[in-house]
C-alpha cells in the first residue's frame, strides 16, 4: 500500500514537471546576454596610434581566439588613459575608435519553431549587427534601445556567432559619450505568436477615490505563415518594491483577435480597479499589467508591464499638479555617465546618484540630452522621482562645428524610429511626466523650420497622447513670441530667470496673446553655477566654492529662486547639473557650441566670446570634467548641495557653514563666511564670540558675513525659524593629518558581477576630523575575491586613469569602488595606505 502511494506520488510529480516544462517552453524567456563576449579595438587606439581594421570580421570563420574576453556593459573609452592632447569637451579620454564585439552561443535543437531576438539597451555608436555572417540590423544613434531579429539565420543545436561593429571615430559629441556596448543586452525567445516589442501600453484615464480605470492597449505579432485567431487575457496585480506581483486586483477574461500571417494586430481593454493606491513622491505605489496570449487554446506568451495610478497637469496659474496637488519641480539635469565608471550602466551606481539627489530634496530628473538607460526610469518609479525624458540634442542643423557628425547627420532618416522607440519603451513609467523633443535646437530661431518641432510632437502623440510635449529652448527672451513656443505643450526655458519669466511681468503678458491663454512653462535648464569642492581661493584650474561664479549665460541659484518666487505660475526648474560629468569643463574649455548659450548677445559680443574660447583652447587646460555639479564627480556634495537642500527641504532642520576653517595662510585676513539654512535667521560665532545675528530678507537665500577676519578655532552657527532655535552646526580648524577613516555605502554585496560598494576615504586628524586641505597620495589594496573597479577624488583636473587604485585625496576625500568577482563567497578587506598617515581598513561581506 505504501509502495503504491509512493508510485502515485512520483507519477503526480512527473506530471507536474512535464506540465511546468511545457509551460516554460511555450512562453517567452529573456536571458541575460551580457556575459562572455570577445572584444577587439581597431582604428584609433588609446595611445593615439591606429590599427588597420581587418576584413570579414563579421564572418564565423574569422579567428577571434586572441581577442579580449569581457562582460557587458562595457565602455572602452573610460579605460583611458587620459591624454592632455585630447579635447577637454569630451573628457580627454580616447573614446574614438572602432570596436568589434563577438559572442559564441548555442540554442536548443528543441527551439526550432521559436522566434529569437536580441535587445540592445544602447550601443555607442553606429551599430551594425551580424549573425552567422548575415547582417541583421543597424542603429546609428548610440542612445537608442533597439531590437534585431535573429530568427532567419539562427542555427538550433549548434554554435552561433553574433558580431557587432561600433564606430565612434567621427562621432560628434559635446560631452563624453562613451564607447562600446555600454548598456545591457538580452536574448529574447518567444513563440511565433507573441506580444510585440514594447507592445503593452497602460494608461489610467480616470481616477477617483473609489476606483481607477486602467486602459491597456495590446499589440500582438503573428510570425506564422498562416492567419490565426488569438485569445488574450489581462490581469492586474499590486507590485511590490522588489518587483514581485502580489494581490490580484482585476481581471479581463479572454478576448479574441484575428491576425493575418506576419502581421501585428492591436486591441485595447478597460478594467476597473477599486480604491487604487496612487503613485506619488512619498508613496511610489506600482501595479503590474500581465497579458497572457493563447493560440489554439495553448498559452504562447506572457508579457508584464509595471505602471502606476497618477494624474499630471501643467497649469498656467498654479504650476505643476501631481494627483491634483501642486508640486514644484525641484529638478536637476544629468548627463548619462557614472563618473569613474564611465558610460557603462550600473544600476547600483545609478541608485547611489538618485539617493544623493533625493536626500538633497531633488524630486525630478532631466535626461540631458538623450534617451536614458531604462534602469534610470525603473529607479525613478520605485524611489518616487519625476522625469523629463529627452530625445535629441539637435535636429537637422548640427551643433558639432568641427566635423558635422552629431545626430544631425542621421536625423532625417532615423528620427521617427528613434523617437518612437523612446516613447514606446518608456511610456508605462509613472515617473515620466514630460517628453522633450530636444535641447537648445538651432531651428528655434528659424520660423521656416518650426515644422520640425510640430512633426516630432505628432510622432510622440502617435505613441502616447497622455503626456505633454516640451523642448528646452535657449535664449527664451528671444523665442518667447516667435512661434516656436506654440509647437510644444509646455514651454521649457533654458536660463529664463531673467527676461523670460523673471522680468517685468513678461510671463504674465504671455496670457494676453492669442494662443497663449493657457500657456505654461518651467525652467528646463537653470543656473549653471560652477565650483570645485572645498576650494575657496583657488588656482590650478579650480573654481571657488563660495558659489558666486557662473559662466555668463547662467545665473546663481539665488537668482533662480527669486525668479520662481516672484512667478509662482512657473512649474519649477531643472538645475544644470546635479552631478559633475565627464567633458564640458567650463570655464576651462573651448567648446564652440557654448556660443549657443550666448545667443542673446550682440554680434560684437559674440565675436569677443569666440576670441575668449580661442585663447582657452591655446592654453590646453588639464580639466576633463565639469564644474557645474551640485555634487562632484565622485559623489561628494559641494557647498551648493546645502543651499538647494535648504530650499527644497524646508522642513528639515539644517544649517551649513562655509568655508572650512583651515587657512593658516590667511591669518588676520578677511575671509567671508556664508550660512545656508532652512531656518529664517542665524547667529554666527567665532571662538565663542558672536559675530551677529542675521535674518533672511525678501528674496534672500543665504546669509553672509563678509568681513570675518580669519583666526584659527571654531566657527559655530545657530539657526532659528519663527523665532525658535532650529539647528546648529560648526566647523573647526583641524589638527595635522594623522589617519584615514573609511565608510562604505554597503558593507555587504552580491557576487553577481554588478553589485558595488562605494567606499569613502577621509583623511582626518587624530580626533577624527576631516582635514579639508589634505591631498595625500593614497594606495587602495583589496584582499579577497574582488577588485577595486575604480577610484576618484572629485578633482576635475586629475588625469590619473580611473582604474588606478593609487590616487591623491582631493581636499581630504577619496572614493574607491569595490566589486566582488562573480560566484564567489567570503569577505573582502580594503586597506588604504599613505605616507605619514596610519593605515586603515574596512571589511565587506560577499553574500
C-alpha positions in Angstrom: 0.0 0.0 0.0 2.8 2.4 0.9 4.7 1.4 -2.2 1.6 2.2 -4.4 1.3 5.6 -2.7 4.9 6.4 -3.4 4.5 5.4 -7.1 1.3 7.5 -7.4 3.2 10.5 -5.8 6.1 10.1 -8.2 3.8 9.9 -11.2 2.0 13.0 -10.0 5.3 14.9 -9.6 6.4 13.7 -13.0 3.1 15.1 -14.5 3.6 18.4 -12.8 7.2 18.6 -14.1 6.0 17.8 -17.6 3.3 20.5 -17.4 5.8 23.0 -16.0 8.4 22.1 -18.7 5.8 22.5 -21.4 4.7 25.8 -19.9 8.3 27.1 -19.8 8.9 26.1 -23.4 5.7 27.8 -24.6 6.2 31.3 -23.1 8.9 33.9 -23.6 12.2 33.8 -21.9 14.6 36.8 -21.6 18.1 35.7 -21.0 20.8 38.0 -19.7 23.2 38.1 -22.7 25.9 40.2 -21.1 28.4 37.5 -20.2 31.4 36.2 -22.1 31.8 38.5 -25.1 35.0 38.9 -27.1 36.3 42.4 -27.9 38.9 43.9 -30.2 39.6 47.5 -31.0 40.7 48.8 -34.4 41.2 52.2 -36.0 42.2 54.9 -33.5 43.8 53.4 -30.4 44.1 54.7 -26.8 47.7 55.8 -27.3 46.9 57.8 -30.4 48.2 55.2 -32.9 46.0 53.4 -35.4 45.4 49.7 -36.2 44.1 48.6 -39.5 40.6 47.1 -39.3 40.8 43.5 -40.8 38.3 42.3 -43.4 35.4 39.9 -42.8 35.4 40.3 -39.0 31.7 39.5 -39.2 32.2 36.0 -40.6 32.1 32.9 -38.4 35.5 31.8 -39.8 37.2 34.9 -38.5 39.8 34.0 -35.8 38.9 35.7 -32.6 40.8 33.4 -30.3 43.2 36.2 -29.2 40.5 38.7 -28.5 39.9 40.1 -25.1 37.2 38.3 -23.0 34.8 40.6 -21.1 31.2 41.1 -19.8 28.9 43.8 -20.8 28.1 46.6 -20.2 31.5 47.9 -21.5 32.8 51.3 -22.2 36.2 51.2 -23.9 36.7 54.9 -23.6 36.7 55.1 -19.8 39.7 52.7 -19.7 41.8 55.7 -20.7 44.4 56.8 -20.4 43.6 60.5 -20.1 45.6 62.4 -22.7 46.4 66.1 -22.4 46.3 66.4 -26.2 42.7 65.3 -26.4 39.6 67.5 -26.3 38.5 68.5 -22.8 35.0 68.9 -24.1 34.6 65.1 -24.4 36.7 64.3 -21.3 40.3 64.0 -22.6 39.6 60.2 -23.0 40.4 58.1 -26.0 36.8 57.1 -26.8 37.2 57.5 -30.6 37.8 54.2 -32.4 36.3 51.1 -34.0 35.2 48.4 -31.7 34.1 44.8 -32.6 32.3 42.5 -30.2 31.6 38.8 -30.9 29.7 36.2 -28.9 29.6 32.5 -29.4 26.4 30.8 -28.2 24.0 27.9 -28.8 20.3 27.4 -28.6 18.5 24.2 -28.1 17.5 22.0 -31.1 14.1 21.8 -29.4 13.6 25.5 -30.2 13.5 25.3 -33.9 10.0 26.7 -34.0 10.8 29.7 -31.8 11.5 33.3 -32.6 14.8 34.8 -31.4 15.6 38.4 -30.8 18.5 40.3 -29.3 17.6 43.5 -27.4 20.3 46.2 -27.0 19.5 48.9 -24.5 22.2 51.1 -26.1 25.4 50.8 -28.2 27.7 53.7 -28.9 27.7 54.3 -31.8 26.8 53.5 -35.5 26.0 49.9 -34.5 25.9 47.2 -37.2 24.9 43.6 -36.2 25.6 40.3 -37.9 24.5 36.7 -37.1 26.5 33.9 -38.7 27.9 36.3 -41.3 24.5 37.8 -42.2 23.8 41.4 -41.5 20.6 41.6 -39.4 20.4 45.2 -38.2 21.9 48.6 -37.6 21.3 51.7 -35.4 23.4 54.8 -35.7 22.1 56.7 -32.6 24.1 55.3 -29.6 21.5 56.2 -27.0 18.6 54.3 -28.6 17.3 51.0 -27.4 16.8 48.6 -30.4 16.0 45.0 -31.3 17.3 42.8 -34.1 15.6 39.6 -35.2 17.9 36.6 -35.2 15.4 34.1 -36.4 16.1 33.9 -40.1 19.8 33.0 -39.6 19.9 31.2 -36.3 21.1 27.6 -36.1 19.4 25.4 -33.5 21.6 22.8 -31.8 24.9 24.2 -32.9 27.2 27.2 -32.3 26.1 30.6 -33.5 28.2 33.8 -33.6 26.8 37.3 -33.3 29.1 40.1 -34.3 28.6 43.8 -33.5 30.7 46.7 -35.1 30.7 50.1 -33.4 32.4 53.2 -34.8 33.0 56.4 -32.9 35.9 57.7 -34.9 34.0 60.6 -36.5 31.1 60.8 -34.0 30.3 64.4 -33.0 29.5 64.9 -29.3 29.6 68.0 -27.0 30.2 65.8 -23.9 31.7 62.4 -23.1 29.5 59.9 -25.0 31.3 56.7 -24.0 32.0 53.9 -26.5 31.0 50.3 -26.8 28.0 48.1 -25.9 27.6 50.2 -22.7 24.1 49.1 -21.7 22.6 45.7 -21.1 21.8 43.1 -23.8 19.1 40.4 -23.6 18.3 37.3 -25.7 14.6 37.0 -26.1 12.9 33.8 -27.1 9.2 33.7 -27.9 6.6 31.6 -29.7 5.7 32.8 -33.2 2.5 34.4 -31.7 3.6 36.8 -29.0 3.3 40.3 -27.7 5.2 42.8 -29.8 8.3 44.6 -28.5 7.0 47.2 -26.0 3.6 46.0 -27.1 1.6 46.7 -23.9 0.7 50.4 -23.2 -1.1 51.1 -19.9 -2.9 54.4 -19.1 -5.1 55.4 -16.2 -7.6 57.7 -17.9 -9.9 58.1 -14.9 -9.0 58.0 -11.2 -11.3 58.7 -8.2 -11.1 57.9 -4.6 -13.2 54.8 -5.1 -11.9 53.4 -8.3 -9.5 53.8 -11.2 -9.9 52.8 -14.8 -7.0 51.1 -16.4 -6.8 51.2 -20.2 -4.5 48.6 -21.7 -3.6 48.6 -25.4 -2.0 45.4 -26.6 -0.1 44.7 -29.9 0.3 41.0 -30.8 2.6 39.7 -33.5 1.8 36.6 -35.6 5.0 35.4 -37.2 3.4 32.2 -38.6 2.7 31.7 -42.3 -1.0 31.3 -41.6 -3.7 33.5 -40.1 -4.7 32.8 -36.5 -7.3 33.5 -34.0 -5.6 34.6 -30.8 -7.0 35.0 -27.4 -5.5 37.2 -24.8 -6.2 37.7 -21.1 -5.4 40.7 -18.8 -4.7 40.6 -15.1 -3.8 43.5 -12.8 -1.7 43.0 -9.7 -0.3 45.1 -7.0 3.5 45.2 -7.4 6.0 45.2 -4.5 9.1 47.4 -4.3 11.2 44.4 -5.3 9.1 43.7 -8.4 7.0 40.8 -7.0 3.4 40.5 -8.2 1.1 40.5 -5.1 -2.6 40.8 -4.7 -4.6 40.4 -7.9 -7.0 43.4 -8.2 -8.7 43.0 -11.6 -9.1 40.5 -14.5 -10.4 40.7 -18.0 -11.2 37.3 -19.4 -10.1 36.2 -22.8 -10.7 38.4 -25.8 -10.1 37.2 -29.4 -8.1 38.8 -32.2 -7.8 37.7 -35.8 -4.2 38.2 -37.1 -3.0 37.7 -40.6 0.3 35.9 -41.3 3.4 38.0 -40.5 1.2 40.9 -39.3 0.6 42.7 -36.0 -2.9 43.3 -34.6 -3.8 45.7 -31.8 -6.7 45.8 -29.3 -7.5 47.6 -26.1 -9.5 46.9 -22.9 -10.5 48.9 -19.9 -10.7 47.4 -16.5 -11.7 49.0 -13.1 -9.5 48.8 -10.0 -11.2 49.6 -6.7 -9.6 52.1 -4.4 -6.3 52.3 -6.3 -3.2 53.2 -4.4 -1.8 56.3 -6.1 1.8 56.8 -7.2 3.4 59.9 -5.8 6.7 61.1 -4.5 6.2 59.8 -0.9 4.3 56.6 -1.8 5.5 55.3 -5.2 2.9 52.6 -5.4 3.1 50.5 -8.6 0.9 47.9 -10.3 1.5 45.2 -12.9 -0.5 44.5 -16.0 0.1 41.0 -17.2 -1.1 39.9 -20.6 -1.4 36.2 -21.4 -1.6 35.2 -25.1 -3.3 31.9 -26.2 -3.2 30.4 -29.7 -5.3 27.3 -30.3 -6.1 27.2 -26.6 -2.4 26.9 -25.7 -0.5 29.6 -23.7 2.1 31.0 -26.1 3.3 34.2 -24.3 3.1 36.3 -21.2 4.2 39.9 -21.0 4.2 42.1 -17.9 4.2 45.9 -17.7 4.6 47.8 -14.5 2.6 51.1 -14.2 1.1 53.4 -11.6 -2.0 55.4 -10.9 -1.4 59.1 -11.0 -2.5 62.3 -12.7 -0.4 65.1 -14.0 -1.3 68.6 -15.1 0.7 71.7 -16.0 -1.3 74.8 -15.3 -0.8 78.5 -16.2 -1.9 79.6 -12.7 -0.7 77.1 -10.2 2.3 75.3 -11.7 2.6 71.6 -11.9 0.0 69.3 -10.2 0.6 65.7 -9.3 -2.7 63.9 -8.3 -4.3 67.4 -8.1 -1.7 68.8 -5.7 0.9 71.5 -6.5 4.4 70.0 -6.6 7.2 72.4 -7.6 9.7 70.8 -9.9 12.9 70.6 -7.9 14.9 69.0 -10.6 18.4 68.5 -11.9 19.8 67.9 -15.4 22.2 65.0 -15.7 24.3 63.5 -18.4 24.5 59.7 -18.7 28.0 58.9 -17.5 28.6 57.5 -14.0 31.8 59.3 -13.3 34.7 56.9 -12.8 32.6 54.1 -14.2 32.1 56.0 -17.5 29.1 55.3 -19.6 28.8 51.6 -18.7 25.5 51.5 -17.0 25.3 50.1 -13.4 22.0 50.1 -11.5 23.8 50.4 -8.1 25.7 53.4 -9.2 22.5 55.0 -10.6 20.7 54.2 -7.3 23.5 55.9 -5.4 23.3 59.0 -7.5 19.5 59.2 -7.1 19.7 58.7 -3.4 22.2 61.5 -3.0 20.0 63.8 -5.1 16.8 62.8 -3.3 18.4 63.5 0.1 19.1 67.0 -1.2 15.4 67.4 -1.9 15.6 66.8 -5.7 12.3 65.4 -6.9 12.8 65.5 -10.7 15.4 64.4 -13.3 16.0 65.6 -16.9 17.8 63.1 -19.1 20.1 65.5 -20.8 20.1 65.4 -23.7 19.3 61.9 -24.9 17.3 58.7 -24.1 18.4 57.3 -20.7 19.2 53.8 -19.6 15.9 52.0 -18.8 17.2 51.3 -15.3 17.1 55.0 -14.5 13.4 55.1 -15.1 12.7 52.0 -13.1 14.6 53.5 -10.2 12.7 56.8 -10.5 9.4 54.8 -10.4 10.5 53.0 -7.3 12.1 55.9 -5.5 9.4 58.5 -6.3 11.1 60.9 -8.7 9.7 62.7 -11.7 11.4 62.5 -15.1 11.6 64.7 -18.2 12.5 62.1 -20.9 14.6 63.8 -23.6 15.3 62.6 -27.2 17.8 64.7 -29.1 20.5 67.5 -28.8 19.9 68.6 -32.4 17.6 68.1 -35.4 18.8 68.9 -39.0 21.2 71.7 -38.0 24.4 70.4 -36.4 25.9 71.7 -33.2 29.2 69.9 -33.9 31.2 72.7 -35.5 34.3 70.5 -36.0 33.1 67.6 -38.1 29.4 67.8 -38.5 28.9 64.2 -37.3 26.4 64.7 -34.5 22.8 63.5 -34.7 22.0 66.0 -37.5 23.7 63.5 -39.9 21.1 60.9 -39.0 18.0 62.9 -38.2 16.2 62.8 -41.5 16.4 59.1 -41.9 16.2 57.9 -38.3 14.3 60.5 -36.1 10.9 58.8 -36.2 12.3 55.4 -35.4 14.5 56.7 -32.6 11.8 58.9 -31.1 9.2 56.1 -31.5 11.5 53.6 -29.7 12.0 56.0 -26.8 8.3 56.7 -26.3 7.2 53.0 -26.7 9.9 51.8 -24.3 9.2 54.4 -21.6 5.5 55.3 -21.7 4.4 53.0 -18.9 6.7 54.6 -16.3 4.6 56.7 -13.9 7.7 58.8 -13.2 7.8 60.2 -16.8 5.8 63.4 -16.9 7.2 65.2 -20.0 8.5 64.1 -23.4 11.2 66.5 -24.6 12.0 66.6 -28.3 15.4 68.2 -27.7 17.7 70.8 -26.2 18.6 74.2 -27.5 17.8 73.2 -31.0 19.2 75.8 -33.5 16.0 75.5 -35.6 14.2 77.5 -32.8 15.4 80.7 -34.5 14.1 79.9 -38.0 10.3 80.0 -38.4 10.6 78.0 -41.6 12.0 75.2 -39.5 9.3 75.2 -36.8 7.5 72.3 -38.6 10.2 70.0 -37.3 9.0 70.7 -33.7 5.4 70.0 -34.7 6.4 66.9 -36.6 8.2 65.4 -33.6 5.3 66.4 -31.3 3.0 64.5 -33.6 5.2 61.4 -33.6 5.1 61.5 -29.8 1.3 61.8 -29.7 1.0 58.9 -32.1 2.6 56.6 -29.4 1.5 58.4 -26.3 -1.2 61.1 -26.3 -1.3 61.3 -22.5 1.8 63.3 -21.6 2.7 66.9 -22.7 5.5 67.6 -25.1 8.2 70.1 -24.4 11.6 71.3 -25.6 14.5 73.1 -23.9 14.5 76.4 -25.6 17.7 78.6 -25.3 17.5 82.4 -25.2 13.8 82.3 -24.3 13.7 86.1 -24.2 14.2 85.9 -28.0 11.9 82.9 -28.7 9.1 83.8 -26.3 6.9 85.2 -29.0 8.4 83.9 -32.3 6.0 81.0 -32.5 8.3 78.1 -31.5 6.7 78.1 -28.1 3.4 77.2 -29.6 4.8 74.0 -31.1 5.0 72.4 -27.7 2.5 71.8 -24.9 4.7 73.2 -22.1 7.4 75.8 -22.6 10.8 74.7 -21.5 13.0 77.8 -20.9 16.8 77.4 -20.6 18.2 80.1 -18.4 14.9 82.1 -18.3 15.2 83.6 -14.9 15.9 87.0 -16.5 13.6 88.5 -19.1 11.8 85.3 -19.9 9.9 84.8 -16.6 11.8 86.9 -14.1 11.5 90.2 -15.9 8.8 92.8 -15.6 5.7 90.6 -15.9 6.8 89.1 -19.2 5.4 85.6 -18.4 2.1 87.2 -17.3 1.9 89.0 -20.6 2.1 85.7 -22.5 -1.5 85.2 -21.5 -2.6 88.3 -23.4 -1.5 86.8 -26.7 -3.7 84.7 -28.9 -2.8 81.0 -28.4 -1.2 81.7 -25.0 -4.4 81.8 -22.9 -3.4 78.7 -21.0 0.3 78.9 -21.6 2.6 77.3 -19.0 6.3 76.9 -18.6 9.2 75.9 -16.4 13.0 76.3 -16.2 14.2 73.4 -18.3 17.8 74.3 -17.6 18.8 76.8 -14.9 21.7 78.3 -13.0 24.9 76.7 -14.4 26.8 77.9 -11.3 30.3 76.4 -11.2 32.5 75.4 -8.3 35.1 73.0 -7.0 34.5 71.2 -3.8 36.2 72.8 -0.8 38.2 75.3 -3.0 37.6 79.0 -1.8 40.6 80.9 -3.0 41.6 78.7 -5.9 44.2 78.4 -8.6 45.3 75.4 -10.6 42.2 75.2 -12.7 39.7 75.1 -9.8 36.6 77.4 -9.2 35.7 78.9 -5.9 33.1 77.1 -3.8 31.7 80.3 -2.5 29.0 79.6 -5.2 29.3 83.1 -6.7 30.6 82.1 -10.2 28.5 81.4 -13.3 29.7 81.4 -16.9 27.8 84.3 -18.4 24.7 82.6 -19.8 23.5 81.3 -16.4 22.8 82.7 -13.0 23.4 82.0 -9.4 20.9 79.7 -7.6 19.7 82.7 -5.7 18.5 84.5 -8.8 16.6 81.4 -10.0 15.0 81.0 -6.6 13.9 84.7 -6.6 12.5 84.4 -10.2 10.4 81.4 -9.2 9.2 83.0 -6.0 8.1 86.1 -8.0 6.4 84.0 -10.6 4.6 81.1 -8.8 2.9 80.0 -12.0 6.2 78.7 -13.3 6.3 75.0 -12.6 9.8 74.8 -11.3 13.3 74.2 -12.5 15.9 71.7 -13.7 19.3 72.8 -12.5 22.4 72.4 -14.6 23.6 69.9 -13.2 23.0 67.5 -10.3 26.4 65.8 -10.7 29.6 66.8 -12.3 30.1 64.8 -15.5 32.8 63.9 -18.0 33.5 66.6 -20.5 32.4 70.2 -20.9 34.9 71.6 -18.2 33.6 75.2 -18.4 35.3 77.6 -17.8 38.4 75.7 -18.8 37.2 74.5 -22.3 36.8 75.9 -25.8 33.6 74.3 -27.0 32.3 76.5 -29.8 28.7 75.2 -29.2 28.8 77.2 -25.9 28.1 80.2 -28.1 24.5 78.9 -28.4 24.1 79.8 -24.8 25.1 83.4 -25.6 22.6 83.7 -28.5 21.1 86.8 -27.0 24.4 88.7 -27.2 25.2 91.2 -30.0 27.3 90.3 -32.9 30.3 92.1 -31.5 29.9 90.4 -28.1 29.7 87.0 -29.8 33.0 87.7 -31.6 34.6 88.6 -28.3 33.4 85.3 -26.9 34.9 83.5 -29.8 38.3 85.1 -29.0 38.0 84.0 -25.4 37.3 80.4 -26.5 40.3 80.5 -28.9 42.6 81.7 -26.1 41.4 78.9 -23.8 41.9 76.3 -26.5 45.5 77.6 -26.8 46.1 77.1 -23.1 45.2 73.4 -23.3 44.0 73.2 -19.6 44.0 69.8 -18.0 40.4 69.8 -17.0 38.5 66.8 -18.2 35.2 67.0 -16.3 32.6 69.6 -15.5 32.4 72.1 -12.6 28.6 72.5 -12.9 27.6 69.8 -10.5 25.9 70.3 -7.2 27.7 67.1 -6.4 31.2 66.3 -7.6 32.1 63.5 -10.0 32.9 61.2 -7.1 29.6 61.7 -5.5 30.7 64.1 -2.7 28.4 67.1 -2.1 29.7 70.6 -2.7 28.6 73.5 -0.6 25.8 74.3 -3.1 24.2 71.0 -2.1 23.1 72.6 1.2 21.9 75.7 -0.5 19.5 73.6 -2.5 18.7 71.4 0.4 17.8 74.5 2.5 15.2 75.5 -0.2 14.0 72.1 -1.3 13.6 70.5 2.2 12.3 73.5 4.2 11.1 71.2 7.0 14.5 69.6 7.6 16.3 71.4 10.4 19.7 72.1 8.9 22.5 74.7 8.8 25.6 74.6 6.8 28.7 76.8 7.2 31.2 77.6 4.5 34.2 77.8 4.1 36.0 75.2 6.1 38.3 76.8 8.7 41.8 75.6 7.7 43.5 78.7 6.4 46.9 79.1 8.0 48.0 81.4 5.1 45.0 83.8 5.8 45.8 84.6 9.4 44.5 88.2 10.0 42.9 88.4 6.5 39.3 88.9 5.7 37.7 85.5 5.0 33.9 85.7 4.2 31.6 83.2 5.9 28.3 82.1 4.4 25.5 80.2 6.0 22.9 78.0 4.2 20.0 77.1 6.3 16.3 76.1 6.1 15.8 78.5 9.0 15.0 82.1 8.5 17.8 83.6 10.6 21.1 82.6 12.1 23.8 83.8 14.6 27.5 83.2 13.8 30.1 82.7 16.5 33.9 82.6 16.1 35.7 81.0 19.1 32.6 81.7 21.2 32.2 85.4 20.3 29.1 86.4 18.4 29.6 88.0 15.0 26.0 88.9 14.8 22.6 87.5 14.1 21.2 87.9 10.6 17.7 87.4 9.2 16.9 86.5 5.6 15.3 89.4 3.7 12.9 89.1 0.8 14.4 87.0 -2.0 17.5 86.3 0.1 18.5 82.7 0.3 21.9 82.7 2.0 23.3 84.7 5.0 26.6 86.4 4.6 29.3 87.6 7.0 31.6 89.3 4.5 34.0 90.9 7.0 35.1 88.0 9.1 38.9 88.1 9.9 40.4 84.7 10.0 41.8 83.3 13.2 42.0 79.5 13.8 39.5 77.8 16.1 35.8 77.1 15.7 33.0 78.7 13.7 29.6 77.9 15.1 26.2 78.7 13.6 22.8 78.6 15.4 19.8 78.8 13.1 16.3 79.9 14.1 12.9 79.5 12.5 9.9 81.6 13.5 12.0 82.8 16.4 12.8 79.4 17.8 16.1 77.5 17.7 16.1 75.3 14.6 19.6 73.8 14.0 23.2 74.2 14.9 26.5 73.3 13.1 30.2 74.1 13.5 33.5 73.8 11.6 36.8 73.7 13.3 40.4 74.2 12.4 41.7 70.7 12.4 44.9 69.2 13.6 47.5 67.8 11.2 46.6 64.8 9.0 47.1 61.6 11.0 44.9 58.8 9.8 42.2 57.8 7.4 38.5 57.0 8.1 36.7 54.5 5.8 32.9 54.3 5.4 31.0 52.2 2.9 27.5 52.8 1.5 27.2 49.0 1.7 29.2 46.6 3.8 27.6 43.5 2.1 27.4 43.0 -1.6 26.3 40.3 -4.0 28.8 38.3 -6.1 26.8 38.9 -9.3 29.4 40.9 -11.2 27.3 44.0 -10.9 26.7 44.9 -7.2 29.1 47.6 -5.9 30.2 49.1 -2.7 31.3 52.8 -2.7 33.9 53.4 0.0 34.6 56.9 1.1 38.1 57.5 2.4 38.5 60.6 4.5 41.9 62.0 5.7 41.5 63.0 9.3 43.4 64.4 12.2 43.9 62.3 15.3 40.5 63.3 16.7 38.7 62.1 13.5 38.0 65.4 11.9 38.4 65.5 8.2 41.3 67.7 7.1 39.9 69.7 4.1 43.3 70.6 2.8 44.8 67.1 2.8 46.0 65.8 -0.6 48.0 62.7 0.3 48.7 60.0 -2.3 46.6 57.0 -1.2 47.0 53.4 -2.3 44.0 51.1 -2.1 44.7 47.4 -1.7 41.9 44.7 -1.7 42.2 41.3 -0.2 39.7 38.6 -1.2 37.8 37.6 -4.4 37.1 41.1 -5.7 38.6 44.1 -7.3 38.9 47.9 -6.9 37.0 48.8 -10.0 37.8 52.5 -9.9 38.9 55.4 -7.7 38.1 59.1 -7.9 38.6 62.2 -5.9 36.3 64.8 -7.5 39.2 66.8 -8.9 38.2 67.9 -12.4 41.9 68.4 -13.4 43.2 64.9 -12.2 44.4 62.9 -15.2 45.0 59.6 -13.4 43.2 56.8 -15.1 40.1 55.8 -13.1 41.1 52.2 -12.9 44.3 53.1 -11.0 44.0 52.2 -7.3 46.6 54.8 -6.4 45.3 58.4 -6.4 45.7 61.5 -4.2 42.9 62.6 -2.0 41.3 65.9 -3.1 40.7 68.2 -0.2 40.6 65.3 2.2 38.4 62.8 0.3 38.9 59.9 -2.0 36.4 57.3 -3.3 37.1 53.6 -4.0 34.5 51.5 -5.9 34.6 47.8 -5.0 33.1 44.8 -6.7 33.2 41.1 -5.9 34.1 38.5 -8.5 31.1 36.5 -9.8 30.0 33.4 -8.0 32.4 34.0 -5.1 31.9 33.8 -1.3 33.7 35.1 1.7 34.9 38.5 2.7 36.8 41.5 1.1 39.1 43.7 3.0 40.0 47.1 1.7 43.2 48.6 3.1 44.3 52.1 2.4 47.9 53.3 2.8 49.5 56.7 2.6 52.9 58.1 3.7 52.6 59.9 7.0 49.2 58.5 7.8 48.1 55.5 9.8 46.7 52.8 7.5 43.1 51.8 7.8 40.8 49.0 6.5 37.2 48.0 6.1 35.6 44.6 5.6 32.9 44.0 3.0 30.9 40.7 3.1 30.1 38.8 0.0 26.6 37.4 0.1 
